[in-house]
Amino acid sequence: DDADEGEDKIAKKARLEKLEPMEIVQQYSVDFHQILELFNNLPPSIEPTATGHIIEQIEAVKQIIDNGYGYESEGSVYFDVVKFNESYNYGQLSGRNLEDMLANTRDLSGQTEKRNPQDFALWKKAEPQHIMRWPSPWGDGFPGWHLECTAMSTKYLGNHFDIHGGGMDLKFPHHECEIAQNEACTGQSPVNYWMHANMLTLNGKKMAKSTGNNILPRELFTGNNNILEKAFAPSVARFFMLQAHYRSILDFSNDAIVAAEKGFNRLMEAIDSLPSIVSSGTSSLDIKAWRQSCYDAMNDDFNSPILIAQLFEGVKYTNLLKDGRETITADDLKMLNETMNSFTFDVLGLENKKESAAGTEKLDGVITMLIGMRNEARANKDFALSDQIRDKL
């Protein structure tokens, strides 16, 4: 849960559906991976889970206590934000000032286990009804919300690493607490660059399940929704999202994705036509400078909208060359072709849906042929061959 109090969302759903919590986790994990695959996302090298790193989290809590920044209270362990702020800067990422936060918080003296209102849980005592619980030096309980990231990132990436991503809504308190935990454990800030993605709205409003103003990725791909006029390919949806910088709010609407699909098709048609362009002895286009502009866009905080604008400049070049209104040398044509393909497919991760469809049609043809061969084998009572084809299918 986002706060130190309140029922864990997974535990709540498990209780309502009368399932084990890990069954709920597995359902959502499988669906999540399937959606990422449809979006053509590369799988991570490792995908650790919080429940698989309880020992590491307990050790991190011990280290924070030993370094003087954590304290036990009634079976739970809290991070002492005021003590930490004496040596470090709590609020450095979000630009918040601890004194202001404390001044704006009601005095809850005698009503809380915490020394300070801003202190956050490192380890929470498990109430009798709490499903997920583990033994610890402080009694049965479970890790605080922020602790898992510190434990797993330091284990697999080290005490200091380059890039940390996440939603804009996680900047405070989650990532702020993560920084504090790392500095309390290791004495150094964990990350060089924080990359926070902004929110996705729908028809100008916040997405919310309670109001019905929401759409799931699979509904977008199948067209099974009341918001869009038709289904859209995952690569079109990916292209649509890349048209906004990741730090900007992106508003999703039917008109916007229809327009994105038209742009996506123009880009793919231009790339498909590149092999038909004939080179000449001279170039009237500065392909090298254009290619550098593509790199400059991505070097500018992954500025995908600017990159897409440059790719459409490449589309313009392609059309002019096809019409014979510009000329290009063989070397420049090769550079144009390689740059368009590399940035479209390798960097932006788009897929040519026409090529994908053609591949699917070929696969369907092979399957149909194998089914025909199996039926023929069965008719000839060649059951060994029939079984062999069945196994291949």
Phi and psi in degrees as a GROMACS rama.xvg file:
@    title "Ramachandran Plot"
@    xaxis  label "Phi"
@    yaxis  label "Psi"
@TYPE xy
-67.4363  -28.5468  ASP-2
-104.412  173.886  ALA-3
-73.5101  -23.3511  ASP-4
-106.831  164.568  GLU-5
107.31  155.32  GLY-6
-80.2339  136.307  GLU-7
-60.6372  135.622  ASP-8
-62.682  -38.6411  LYS-9
-67.2607  -44.5669  ILE-10
-62.5151  -38.715  ALA-11
-63.5823  -46.7158  LYS-12
-65.5738  -39.0656  LYS-13
-61.7047  -41.1605  ALA-14
-65.8519  -42.554  ARG-15
-67.6886  -36.8727  LEU-16
-93.9438  0.116615  GLU-17
56.7944  48.3084  LYS-18
-125.488  163.764  LEU-19
-71.66  144.36  GLU-20
-53.3017  -38.2141  PRO-21
-70.18  -22.5101  MET-22
-67.0231  -41.0849  GLU-23
-63.1546  -45.2694  ILE-24
-59.0369  -43.9083  VAL-25
-63.3095  -42.4395  GLN-26
-57.4376  -49.7065  GLN-27
-72.3419  -33.2264  TYR-28
-65.3016  -45.2939  SER-29
-61.5382  -46.5227  VAL-30
-62.657  -42.3  ASP-31
-59.5239  -45.6375  PHE-32
-65.8145  -37.8341  HIS-33
-64.0728  -41.8207  GLN-34
-65.3288  -43.2881  ILE-35
-61.8839  -37.2887  LEU-36
-65.4257  -40.7807  GLU-37
-63.7569  -35.2854  LEU-38
-76.4189  -1.71163  PHE-39
66.7084  32.9433  ASN-40
-79.8125  141.511  ASN-41
-73.3094  138.561  LEU-42
-71.3339  150.066  PRO-43
-70.0741  156.205  PRO-44
-66.5426  -36.3402  SER-45
-148.679  145.113  ILE-46
-132.301  77.7946  GLU-47
-71.5359  156.48  PRO-48
-115.72  150.323  THR-49
-62.7229  -41.1753  ALA-50
-69.3496  -19.258  THR-51
-86.497  0.948133  GLY-52
-134.331  40.7641  HIS-53
-66.0251  -42.1396  ILE-54
-59.7515  -45.4996  ILE-55
-62.827  -36.4462  GLU-56
-70.0904  -39.5865  GLN-57
-62.9848  -41.518  ILE-58
-63.626  -37.5273  GLU-59
-64.4351  -40.8885  ALA-60
-62.2217  -44.545  VAL-61
-57.3151  -43.6683  LYS-62
-64.3669  -41.5556  GLN-63
-65.0785  -41.0273  ILE-64
-63.5789  -46.2565  ILE-65
-60.8762  -32.8763  ASP-66
-84.1928  0.320681  ASN-67
90.5732  12.2371  GLY-68
-112.745  6.99471  TYR-69
-134.974  155.28  GLY-70
-147.99  148.214  TYR-71
-90.0492  142.237  GLU-72
-149.945  110.331  SER-73
53.7072  43.1359  GLU-74
89.5982  -7.24384  GLY-75
-111.14  163.548  SER-76
-124.017  132.043  VAL-77
-120.885  153.634  TYR-78
-88.2396  126.594  PHE-79
-84.9233  95.1952  ASP-80
-66.5053  -39.7171  VAL-81
-64.9222  -44.4246  VAL-82
-62.9544  -42.0612  LYS-83
-61.5455  -39.9241  PHE-84
-69.228  -14.2203  ASN-85
-69.0353  -30.3528  GLU-86
-109.529  -25.8036  SER-87
-126.987  -170.579  TYR-88
-121.411  94.8417  ASN-89
-77.0707  118.553  TYR-90
113.918  5.715  GLY-91
-63.5887  -34.2934  GLN-92
-77.8849  -43.9481  LEU-93
-91.2648  -5.11651  SER-94
74.351  22.9623  GLY-95
-94.2836  152.546  ARG-96
-109.821  125.568  ASN-97
-61.4562  -40.8917  LEU-98
-59.4418  -41.3196  GLU-99
-65.856  -40.2738  ASP-100
-63.4552  -41.9739  MET-101
-67.6499  -38.5101  LEU-102
-66.0621  -29.9954  ALA-103
-92.6267  7.25979  ASN-104
-106.17  133.622  THR-105
-63.5363  144.637  ARG-106
-71.0639  116.379  ASP-107
-111.541  30.4964  LEU-108
-54.5413  128.824  SER-109
83.7082  -6.37128  GLY-110
-111.553  4.42866  GLN-111
-145.212  157.736  THR-112
-79.9933  -14.6269  GLU-113
-82.0137  150.763  LYS-114
-75.4245  -37.2594  ARG-115
-131.816  146.497  ASN-116
-59.4735  -29.0716  PRO-117
-86.4192  -6.87632  GLN-118
-61.5129  141.708  ASP-119
-120.342  158.012  PHE-120
-76.1751  132.57  ALA-121
-96.8156  -35.8789  LEU-122
-147.745  130.197  TRP-123
-110.051  135.076  LYS-124
-64.5843  132.991  LYS-125
-85.4844  124.625  ALA-126
-71.3093  159.731  GLU-127
-54.2382  -33.1426  PRO-128
-84.9234  -4.64971  GLN-129
-74.8682  122.714  HIS-130
-70.85  -49.5592  ILE-131
-88.9352  116.595  MET-132
-154.423  147.37  ARG-133
-139.563  148.431  TRP-134
-71.0066  146.515  PRO-135
-151.067  171.684  SER-136
-61.4003  -15.6055  PRO-137
-106.776  9.60776  TRP-138
104.81  175.979  GLY-139
-64.8858  134.464  ASP-140
-172.258  -158.475  GLY-141
-150.563  155.549  PHE-142
-67.9159  151.569  PRO-143
-66.1761  159.871  GLY-144
-58.9859  -35.7655  TRP-145
-85.7113  -18.635  HIS-146
-68.9616  -36.2796  LEU-147
-57.4806  -38.9226  GLU-148
-66.9385  -40.1682  CYS-149
-63.3035  -46.4324  THR-150
-63.5295  -45.1918  ALA-151
-77.671  -38.0373  MET-152
-66.8663  -40.7039  SER-153
-68.8735  -32.5232  THR-154
-67.4077  -43.34  LYS-155
-100.563  -21.9591  TYR-156
-116.464  -9.23514  LEU-157
94.8725  177.152  GLY-158
-68.6798  -22.7063  ASN-159
-141.538  126.72  HIS-160
-137.747  176.298  PHE-161
-84.5919  -55.1568  ASP-162
-125.706  135.433  ILE-163
-127.658  125.615  HIS-164
-104.525  177.567  GLY-165
154.043  168.518  GLY-166
-72.8789  153.629  GLY-167
-57.8159  -31.2699  MET-168
-71.6973  -10.1116  ASP-169
-93.2049  -7.46325  LEU-170
-55.7487  -46.285  LYS-171
-134.548  129.679  PHE-172
-95.6869  -10.7971  PRO-173
-58.7036  -56.543  HIS-174
-71.1516  -31.524  HIS-175
-62.9175  -42.5874  GLU-176
-69.0821  -34.1732  CYS-177
-63.4275  -42.8197  GLU-178
-60.657  -46.0493  ILE-179
-60.8019  -43.5772  ALA-180
-61.5144  -45.7549  GLN-181
-61.6419  -45.3322  ASN-182
-66.4369  -35.007  GLU-183
-68.777  -31.4781  ALA-184
-81.6176  -48.6835  CYS-185
-110.983  -15.2374  THR-186
83.5259  5.52501  GLY-187
-138.748  152.064  GLN-188
-69.1761  139.593  SER-189
-80.1751  -23.9527  PRO-190
-132.309  141.653  VAL-191
-81.0096  -46.101  ASN-192
-130.784  126.62  TYR-193
-100.598  123.806  TRP-194
-114.305  102.942  MET-195
-103.292  119.138  HIS-196
-81.9753  141.376  ALA-197
-86.2676  -175.924  ASN-198
-82.2161  154.854  MET-199
-107.552  119.967  LEU-200
-105.3  165.433  THR-201
-127.631  117.637  LEU-202
52.7859  41.8731  ASN-203
78.58  3.68074  GLY-204
-124.659  156.954  LYS-205
-62.0177  136.64  LYS-206
-69.754  131.706  MET-207
-152.126  127.394  ALA-208
-64.1177  -34.4191  LYS-209
-65.5734  -31.2039  SER-210
-95.799  -6.81613  THR-211
81.5337  1.53376  GLY-212
-89.5583  69.0112  ASN-213
-155.037  159.577  ASN-214
-147.653  139.287  ILE-215
-95.4342  151.455  LEU-216
-53.3406  -42.9489  PRO-217
-64.9463  -33.6049  ARG-218
-67.1394  -33.1863  GLU-219
-66.0267  -40.5661  LEU-220
-76.3445  -30.7742  PHE-221
-93.0153  -18.8371  THR-222
82.453  5.73575  GLY-223
-83.8451  72.4326  ASN-224
-158.64  168.548  ASN-225
-103.736  13.6859  ASN-226
-108.844  -38.033  ILE-227
-105.523  151.692  LEU-228
-76.8281  -17.0638  GLU-229
-163.311  179.316  LYS-230
-81.8707  152.999  ALA-231
-130.18  141.839  PHE-232
-64.9653  146.561  ALA-233
-54.6247  -36.6942  PRO-234
-68.9184  -30.6301  SER-235
-67.357  -43.2371  VAL-236
-62.8276  -40.3604  ALA-237
-63.5898  -44.9483  ARG-238
-59.9664  -42.5377  PHE-239
-58.3748  -45.7249  PHE-240
-67.5344  -34.3816  MET-241
-71.8472  -12.7655  LEU-242
-73.4144  -10.9587  GLN-243
-114.313  143.664  ALA-244
-65.7508  144.149  HIS-245
-62.9618  -21.1303  TYR-246
-87.4317  -2.63201  ARG-247
-100.083  152.505  SER-248
-69.3804  136.197  ILE-249
-116.04  122.559  LEU-250
-97.5708  122.664  ASP-251
-95.9072  129.249  PHE-252
-152.619  165.14  SER-253
-60.6601  -48.4643  ASN-254
-60.9033  -39.0669  ASP-255
-67.0381  -42.8568  ALA-256
-76.7507  -28.872  ILE-257
-63.1408  -43.6231  VAL-258
-64.4534  -39.4315  ALA-259
-63.2699  -38.432  ALA-260
-62.8995  -39.6891  GLU-261
-63.4646  -42.5174  LYS-262
-65.2213  -42.2524  GLY-263
-58.716  -45.5004  PHE-264
-64.0444  -38.8092  ASN-265
-61.5105  -42.469  ARG-266
-64.0643  -45.5165  LEU-267
-66.7579  -38.5046  MET-268
-63.8943  -39.8566  GLU-269
-65.021  -43.5063  ALA-270
-64.3443  -40.7671  ILE-271
-62.2498  -29.4476  ASP-272
-88.6228  -9.58486  SER-273
-57.0834  -40.9163  LEU-274
-61.7812  -19.3008  PRO-275
-85.567  -8.12649  SER-276
-75.2623  136.149  ILE-277
-100.309  131.731  VAL-278
-81.2753  166.931  SER-279
-138.734  -171.126  SER-280
-78.8373  -20.7792  GLY-281
-133.656  160.316  THR-282
-114.317  129.619  SER-283
-97.4565  0.468441  SER-284
-117.362  143.337  LEU-285
-92.1483  82.0722  ASP-286
-68.1558  -35.284  ILE-287
-63.7137  -42.6279  LYS-288
-67.4808  -38.9206  ALA-289
-64.0976  -42.1532  TRP-290
-60.258  -41.1818  ARG-291
-64.0463  -34.5053  GLN-292
-64.4507  -30.0825  SER-293
-67.2864  -44.1122  CYS-294
-64.3103  -40.9078  TYR-295
-60.3543  -38.3168  ASP-296
-62.566  -46.694  ALA-297
-72.1433  -28.7713  MET-298
-73.5325  -13.3025  ASN-299
-93.5575  69.3014  ASP-300
55.0195  46.4422  ASP-301
51.4179  54.1474  PHE-302
-80.3953  78.2051  ASN-303
-62.3228  -35.0059  SER-304
-61.8287  -39.0758  PRO-305
-68.7542  -39.3702  ILE-306
-60.7056  -44.9156  LEU-307
-61.8276  -38.5339  ILE-308
-61.2404  -39.1313  ALA-309
-69.7196  -35.6041  GLN-310
-65.1941  -34.8946  LEU-311
-73.1455  -22.9484  PHE-312
-65.4973  -38.2607  GLU-313
-64.6965  -36.5363  GLY-314
-61.4823  -42.8365  VAL-315
-60.3497  -46.2673  LYS-316
-57.8897  -44.9973  TYR-317
-59.3277  -45.2932  THR-318
-66.6498  -38.9194  ASN-319
-64.645  -39.6464  LEU-320
-67.6715  -39.4384  LEU-321
-62.6836  -37.4067  LYS-322
-82.0492  -4.03761  ASP-323
77.8303  15.08  GLY-324
-89.841  -9.52916  ARG-325
-136.057  161.407  GLU-326
-122.603  159.17  THR-327
-152.67  140.541  ILE-328
-78.3521  167.312  THR-329
-62.5222  -40.7666  ALA-330
-65.3977  -42.213  ASP-331
-68.7858  -35.2508  ASP-332
-64.7786  -40.1612  LEU-333
-62.5587  -42.1513  LYS-334
-64.6037  -41.5943  MET-335
-61.155  -46.3688  LEU-336
-63.0799  -49.1372  ASN-337
-64.431  -40.5255  GLU-338
-67.9932  -44.3408  THR-339
-60.6648  -44.7304  MET-340
-70.6765  -43.1308  ASN-341
-64.1323  -47.5947  SER-342
-74.3813  -31.5889  PHE-343
-74.0418  -47.4405  THR-344
-97.5528  -40.1602  PHE-345
-84.7273  -42.0009  ASP-346
-84.6972  -54.3914  VAL-347
-79.3095  -17.2966  LEU-348
72.878  23.4928  GLY-349
-78.185  160.499  LEU-350
-124.485  141.83  GLU-351
-77.5659  104.014  ASN-352
-64.7488  -25.9607  LYS-353
-67.7566  -42.3383  LYS-354
-65.6671  -39.5296  GLU-355
-62.8903  -42.1355  SER-356
-64.2037  -39.69  ALA-357
-63.5091  -40.0848  ALA-358
-64.112  -38.4412  GLY-359
-64.9738  -40.7128  THR-360
-63.1951  -40.271  GLU-361
-63.6237  -42.9218  LYS-362
-63.6746  -42.3315  LEU-363
-59.2513  -39.0218  ASP-364
-64.5397  -41.2189  GLY-365
-65.0166  -43.1557  VAL-366
-62.9182  -42.9341  ILE-367
-60.6545  -41.2695  THR-368
-63.8662  -43.1718  MET-369
-65.5368  -38.6418  LEU-370
-62.4667  -41.5862  ILE-371
-62.499  -42.0273  GLY-372
-64.8624  -37.7412  MET-373
-67.8015  -41.3763  ARG-374
-62.4067  -39.132  ASN-375
-66.7887  -41.2992  GLU-376
-63.2018  -40.9266  ALA-377
-65.4186  -39.439  ARG-378
-63.9507  -32.7868  ALA-379
-88.3316  5.92825  ASN-380
60.8624  27.6873  LYS-381
-93.0186  74.6882  ASP-382
-71.1027  -26.586  PHE-383
-64.2868  -45.6847  ALA-384
-66.6244  -39.8076  LEU-385
-60.0226  -44.4664  SER-386
-66.4292  -36.4948  ASP-387
-63.8604  -43.478  GLN-388
-66.0146  -39.8101  ILE-389
-58.3857  -44.3654  ARG-390
-63.1178  -37.9851  ASP-391
-65.4335  -40.7977  LYS-392
